[in-house]
């Protein structure tokens, strides 16, 4: 049987994008088309893997935890995005009515807007409170997430110039 000489290790690699909680994504390649959470952590230089959490950023905008021995399928077109962070717990929050988990006790304005799929130049983000006025989350001042309960956020269009001459 003749081997196909056009196949190289790179042609068999699957591209993934991995970021920390700052959402600064870096390109990586994995050879396994169905890697585990552990393999994704290790390719992003996270060791020991048990000290990290992996969130898969799905195409519909959901963030879903990928357990160490759970797999994800990379064979669909396009690069898959993951968030890898050293953490032992997830914090729950909701933005614009959609629930998510986050591997840090703080979350930045820019991250909230990215998850909500809103343009930071056009939208502000606010944290909702029951017993005090809501607070705008501003750049450089991340919101605190509680280990128990659900923090709620919402986005608001900053201003509009529609109808102005």
Backbone bond lengths (Angstrom), bond angles and torsions (degrees), N, CA, C in turn:
res aa  C-N    CA-C-N  psi(-1)  N-CA   C-N-CA  omega(-1)  CA-C   N-CA-C  phi
1 X - - - 1.450 - - 1.515 109.18 -
2 X 1.314 117.09 133.29 1.457 121.63 -177.89 1.524 109.50 -90.42
3 X 1.365 116.27 134.69 1.461 120.71 178.27 1.512 109.76 -80.57
4 X 1.292 115.77 145.56 1.461 121.40 176.07 1.526 108.31 -78.68
5 X 1.334 116.34 112.37 1.457 121.26 -177.09 1.521 112.93 -74.03
6 X 1.332 119.14 -14.58 1.459 120.57 -177.98 1.531 112.02 -79.38
7 X 1.317 118.15 -11.71 1.460 120.13 179.36 1.525 109.24 -84.22
8 X 1.287 116.45 121.64 1.459 122.79 176.18 1.519 107.51 -118.53
9 X 1.326 117.19 164.48 1.470 118.84 177.32 1.528 112.11 -55.77
10 X 1.354 117.54 -36.52 1.457 119.62 179.77 1.518 112.25 -67.93
11 X 1.349 117.56 -33.03 1.458 118.99 -179.54 1.524 111.05 -71.58
12 X 1.319 116.99 -16.63 1.452 121.09 178.85 1.531 111.67 -98.05
13 X 1.321 117.67 3.47 1.455 121.69 -177.76 1.525 110.87 -88.67
14 X 1.318 114.74 151.18 1.454 121.89 177.77 1.522 108.04 -114.54
15 X 1.312 115.59 129.90 1.461 122.10 -176.31 1.524 110.25 -82.21
16 X 1.335 115.55 132.79 1.456 121.18 172.03 1.526 108.45 -131.11
17 X 1.305 116.57 154.42 1.452 123.40 174.83 1.523 106.92 -113.52
18 X 1.344 116.00 128.08 1.456 120.59 -177.32 1.526 108.53 -126.78
19 X 1.336 114.83 133.71 1.467 121.30 177.87 1.514 109.12 -130.10
20 X 1.327 114.34 162.75 1.457 120.71 168.16 1.525 107.57 -89.76
21 X 1.307 116.87 -162.51 1.460 120.45 -178.77 1.528 112.84 -72.07
22 X 1.338 117.42 -4.61 1.466 121.42 175.41 1.533 111.96 -87.02
23 X 1.318 117.34 -5.38 1.471 125.03 -178.46 1.520 113.73 60.50
24 X 1.326 117.38 27.12 1.460 121.12 172.96 1.528 106.59 -90.17
25 X 1.320 114.93 102.00 1.469 120.92 -172.61 1.520 111.88 -81.53
26 X 1.332 114.55 142.42 1.464 122.89 176.01 1.519 107.88 -124.54
27 X 1.314 115.24 144.97 1.464 123.36 -179.44 1.525 111.10 -80.34
28 X 1.320 116.05 132.40 1.460 121.90 173.43 1.519 108.16 -136.64
29 X 1.336 115.45 162.47 1.457 120.39 175.30 1.519 108.85 -127.63
30 X 1.325 114.73 139.77 1.464 120.81 175.40 1.517 107.47 -125.37
31 X 1.325 115.98 146.23 1.463 119.08 -178.76 1.524 112.21 -86.85
32 X 1.317 117.23 -22.25 1.469 121.40 -178.62 1.532 109.27 -83.39
33 X 1.323 119.36 122.91 1.470 120.80 179.93 1.530 112.98 -72.40
34 X 1.335 116.34 -12.94 1.464 121.01 179.88 1.538 107.56 -133.29
35 X 1.348 116.90 70.48 1.468 119.51 -175.42 1.530 112.11 -76.76
36 X 1.319 114.18 158.20 1.461 120.88 174.10 1.527 108.95 -88.16
37 X 1.316 115.06 166.92 1.460 120.07 173.36 1.517 110.92 -57.08
38 X 1.319 116.69 -39.63 1.468 121.93 178.57 1.528 111.22 -59.33
39 X 1.350 117.47 -43.63 1.470 120.64 -179.94 1.533 110.86 -64.56
40 X 1.308 117.45 -37.48 1.470 120.50 179.33 1.520 110.03 -67.94
41 X 1.323 117.07 -42.05 1.472 120.61 176.67 1.521 109.69 -60.29
42 X 1.321 117.61 -47.38 1.459 121.12 -176.39 1.522 112.91 -66.12
43 X 1.336 118.33 -35.98 1.466 119.82 178.60 1.537 110.31 -68.45
44 X 1.330 116.85 -26.66 1.465 120.79 178.42 1.528 111.38 -91.91
45 X 1.343 116.98 16.64 1.471 124.48 174.95 1.519 112.96 69.81
46 X 1.299 117.60 31.23 1.455 120.53 177.22 1.511 111.70 -98.52
47 X 1.307 116.99 111.37 1.459 121.07 177.86 1.513 109.14 -142.32
48 X 1.291 120.54 141.50 1.457 125.20 -6.26 1.529 111.00 -72.41
49 X 1.308 115.60 142.65 1.461 121.84 -174.28 1.521 112.54 -57.25
50 X 1.316 118.04 -31.24 1.465 121.58 -177.84 1.526 112.71 -64.11
51 X 1.330 117.53 -16.37 1.464 120.94 179.36 1.533 112.69 -90.76
52 X 1.334 117.52 6.03 1.459 121.40 -176.23 1.522 111.44 -122.12
53 X 1.315 114.48 157.52 1.463 122.82 173.49 1.520 107.48 -119.95
54 X 1.331 116.17 140.54 1.468 122.13 175.87 1.520 108.37 -114.75
55 X 1.329 115.55 129.62 1.458 121.56 170.70 1.513 107.28 -114.00
56 X 1.312 116.86 131.46 1.465 120.74 174.13 1.525 106.93 -94.78
57 X 1.329 116.09 127.67 1.459 121.71 179.06 1.522 106.33 -91.95
58 X 1.298 115.87 99.26 1.458 122.09 -174.63 1.530 111.55 -71.68
59 X 1.318 115.95 159.72 1.470 121.05 -177.37 1.521 113.03 -61.57
60 X 1.343 118.03 -25.60 1.466 120.57 178.43 1.528 112.64 -84.18
61 X 1.341 117.06 2.84 1.452 121.40 177.57 1.518 114.51 97.08
62 X 1.327 117.92 -9.89 1.461 120.73 179.14 1.524 110.53 -71.20
63 X 1.323 115.06 148.69 1.463 122.23 171.13 1.515 106.32 -107.08
64 X 1.318 116.41 124.18 1.458 120.65 -176.24 1.516 109.58 -127.69
65 X 1.332 116.39 129.35 1.456 119.58 178.65 1.521 109.91 -66.70
66 X 1.322 115.20 137.20 1.461 122.59 175.39 1.534 105.99 -112.75
67 X 1.313 116.28 107.83 1.466 121.31 -178.68 1.529 110.24 -63.05
68 X 1.320 116.65 161.86 1.468 121.41 -176.77 1.521 113.15 -54.00
69 X 1.333 118.04 -42.82 1.459 120.83 -176.97 1.528 112.90 -101.81
70 X 1.331 117.12 6.82 1.465 121.66 176.85 1.528 108.64 -85.32
71 X 1.325 116.75 147.36 1.466 120.68 -177.80 1.528 111.13 -109.11
72 X 1.338 113.76 161.36 1.455 121.87 172.64 1.522 107.54 -134.82
73 X 1.316 117.17 147.88 1.464 122.08 -175.87 1.525 109.92 -96.55
74 X 1.325 116.71 118.23 1.465 122.42 -178.55 1.528 113.17 -97.23
75 X 1.320 118.34 5.26 1.467 120.56 -172.91 1.524 113.93 -75.48
76 X 1.320 118.33 -14.14 1.471 120.28 176.86 1.526 108.75 -71.16
77 X 1.330 118.11 153.14 1.470 120.46 -178.70 1.525 112.52 -62.27
78 X 1.334 115.92 150.02 1.455 121.85 176.87 1.519 111.97 94.51
79 X 1.308 114.87 161.13 1.460 120.45 179.93 1.524 109.59 -84.25
80 X 1.302 115.02 140.45 1.458 120.96 176.27 1.524 108.30 -90.10
81 X 1.352 115.99 145.42 1.461 121.04 -179.27 1.530 110.27 -111.44
82 X 1.351 113.93 137.23 1.453 120.95 -179.79 1.521 109.49 -135.30
83 X 1.313 115.25 149.73 1.460 122.11 172.24 1.522 105.75 -113.78
84 X 1.331 115.70 125.28 1.463 121.75 -179.84 1.521 106.77 -121.04
85 X 1.336 115.80 125.53 1.465 119.88 -178.64 1.516 110.69 -143.80
86 X 1.322 115.14 143.07 1.459 120.14 174.63 1.524 106.73 -72.14
87 X 1.320 116.06 113.71 1.456 121.22 -176.74 1.522 109.54 -166.31
88 X 1.328 115.56 156.05 1.460 120.14 177.49 1.525 111.52 -114.09
89 X 1.357 116.98 -2.31 1.457 119.03 -179.30 1.517 111.20 -150.56
90 X 1.324 114.02 160.54 1.450 121.29 176.11 1.523 109.22 -109.17
91 X 1.318 115.76 144.85 1.454 123.38 177.54 1.523 107.31 -109.80
92 X 1.318 116.46 137.65 1.465 121.50 -176.40 1.522 110.54 -96.70
93 X 1.331 115.22 138.77 1.457 120.07 173.76 1.517 109.05 -148.95
94 X 1.312 114.32 165.38 1.457 122.05 178.25 1.522 107.21 -131.24
95 X 1.319 116.45 135.39 1.458 120.38 174.09 1.516 108.06 -131.53
96 X 1.315 115.22 128.46 1.464 122.59 -177.47 1.526 111.69 50.39
97 X 1.336 115.70 39.38 1.460 121.19 175.67 1.513 115.75 83.05
98 X 1.330 118.57 0.88 1.462 121.75 -178.63 1.531 109.57 -111.67
99 X 1.330 116.33 126.64 1.470 121.58 -176.94 1.523 112.79 -84.96
100 X 1.343 113.59 144.55 1.460 121.20 178.96 1.525 109.37 -144.38
101 X 1.332 115.27 167.44 1.466 123.01 171.98 1.517 107.73 -116.71
102 X 1.336 116.47 152.11 1.457 121.63 -178.67 1.529 108.84 -141.45
103 X 1.349 118.30 139.57 1.470 120.60 -174.31 1.536 115.39 -88.93
104 X 1.330 117.91 20.28 1.464 120.98 -178.75 1.521 108.89 -142.24
105 X 1.334 116.21 154.87 1.465 120.22 -179.34 1.523 112.82 -79.29
106 X 1.329 117.51 -6.44 1.461 121.22 174.13 1.524 109.45 -126.76
107 X 1.337 114.36 156.15 1.463 119.59 177.54 1.526 108.26 -145.38
108 X 1.318 115.85 130.10 1.458 122.12 -174.83 1.528 112.38 -80.79
109 X 1.318 115.10 154.88 1.465 123.10 176.59 1.527 110.99 -51.33
110 X 1.332 116.80 -48.23 1.460 121.91 -176.87 1.526 111.47 -62.86
111 X 1.315 116.65 -35.83 1.463 121.24 179.03 1.523 109.64 -69.43
112 X 1.325 116.68 -45.76 1.471 120.24 178.69 1.525 111.08 -58.45
113 X 1.328 116.81 -43.61 1.469 120.16 -179.80 1.526 111.17 -67.87
114 X 1.324 118.13 -36.93 1.467 120.85 177.23 1.525 110.54 -64.40
115 X 1.327 116.68 -43.46 1.461 120.47 179.23 1.525 110.74 -65.04
116 X 1.341 116.19 -37.65 1.471 120.88 178.53 1.531 112.17 -77.86
117 X 1.329 116.70 -5.18 1.465 123.44 -179.09 1.529 111.47 58.65
118 X 1.347 114.58 45.55 1.460 121.67 178.63 1.528 109.66 -118.10
119 X 1.314 116.07 146.99 1.454 123.48 -179.89 1.533 109.82 -74.88
120 X 1.344 118.45 119.40 1.468 120.92 -179.34 1.535 113.46 -60.34
121 X 1.331 117.99 -24.85 1.461 120.66 178.43 1.528 111.90 -74.91
122 X 1.329 116.54 -22.37 1.464 120.33 -175.16 1.525 114.30 -109.68
123 X 1.352 116.91 -17.13 1.458 119.63 -173.60 1.523 111.77 -125.56
124 X 1.325 114.48 147.86 1.461 121.05 169.46 1.527 106.43 -109.16
125 X 1.319 115.37 164.21 1.466 120.03 178.93 1.526 108.17 -127.80
126 X 1.317 115.06 137.61 1.454 122.23 -175.74 1.522 110.00 -124.61
127 X 1.345 115.60 145.70 1.450 120.89 173.72 1.519 107.80 -99.51
128 X 1.315 115.04 130.43 1.465 121.95 -177.50 1.528 109.74 -88.04
129 X 1.326 115.23 135.53 1.469 121.53 176.77 1.520 109.35 -127.46
130 X 1.315 117.35 151.52 1.462 122.26 179.58 1.526 112.07 -86.93
131 X 1.331 117.97 -39.29 1.461 121.18 -170.50 1.518 114.43 -111.37
132 X 1.317 116.81 9.93 1.465 121.26 176.53 1.520 107.50 -153.68
133 X 1.331 117.59 165.68 1.477 119.25 -179.10 1.530 111.72 -62.36
134 X 1.317 115.48 147.53 1.461 121.10 176.10 1.524 108.84 -61.05
135 X 1.333 116.07 152.98 1.464 121.20 -177.69 1.516 110.52 -123.29
136 X 1.333 115.13 137.17 1.463 120.03 175.23 1.526 108.64 -75.33
137 X 1.321 116.22 136.74 1.461 122.06 175.29 1.528 106.03 -91.30
138 X 1.315 116.13 119.82 1.457 120.39 -176.32 1.528 110.47 -110.72
139 X 1.327 115.24 161.21 1.462 121.23 178.90 1.526 109.51 -57.99
140 X 1.309 116.18 135.15 1.458 121.22 178.81 1.516 114.58 84.70
141 X 1.331 116.88 -4.45 1.468 121.44 179.66 1.532 109.11 -130.77
142 X 1.330 117.28 79.89 1.466 120.15 -176.14 1.524 112.54 -64.55
143 X 1.315 115.15 155.38 1.459 122.12 176.62 1.524 109.36 -79.44
144 X 1.308 115.64 148.21 1.458 122.33 176.09 1.525 109.08 -90.07
145 X 1.317 116.99 135.09 1.455 122.17 176.13 1.524 108.13 -108.28
146 X 1.304 115.98 136.81 1.458 121.79 -177.68 1.528 110.25 -88.12
147 X 1.348 117.24 140.53 1.471 118.73 178.37 1.528 112.43 -66.94
148 X 1.327 117.18 -23.51 1.456 119.55 175.15 1.525 107.90 -119.84
149 X 1.288 115.53 144.66 1.453 119.16 -179.35 1.515 112.27 91.93
150 X 1.317 114.21 -175.11 1.459 122.57 -175.96 1.514 108.88 -128.20
151 X 1.315 117.22 120.50 1.464 121.08 175.83 1.526 107.79 -84.37
152 X 1.323 116.19 140.75 1.466 120.56 -178.06 1.522 110.91 -117.07
153 X 1.346 114.69 135.30 1.456 122.88 178.99 1.517 108.69 -131.17
154 X 1.325 115.23 156.43 1.460 120.02 174.77 1.518 108.83 -147.03
155 X 1.324 115.64 153.36 1.458 120.88 179.51 1.527 109.49 -104.11
156 X 1.347 114.54 150.22 1.460 122.05 179.84 1.523 107.42 -136.87
157 X 1.348 116.93 135.19 1.448 119.88 175.73 1.534 107.72 -64.88
158 X 1.332 116.38 130.46 1.461 121.38 -176.78 1.521 111.71 -62.56
159 X 1.312 117.12 -54.19 1.458 122.30 179.28 1.495 108.65 -163.35
160 X 1.291 114.71 163.21 1.462 118.29 178.52 1.521 109.13 -130.49
161 X 1.289 114.94 146.07 1.464 119.48 176.51 1.524 109.96 -110.31
162 X 1.321 116.57 8.13 1.455 121.01 -179.16 1.518 109.99 -61.87
163 X 1.311 116.58 131.97 1.458 122.01 178.38 1.508 113.86 89.86
164 X 1.356 118.04 -8.79 1.460 120.49 178.74 1.530 109.40 -87.54
165 X 1.316 115.16 142.68 1.471 119.28 179.32 1.499 110.71 -92.90
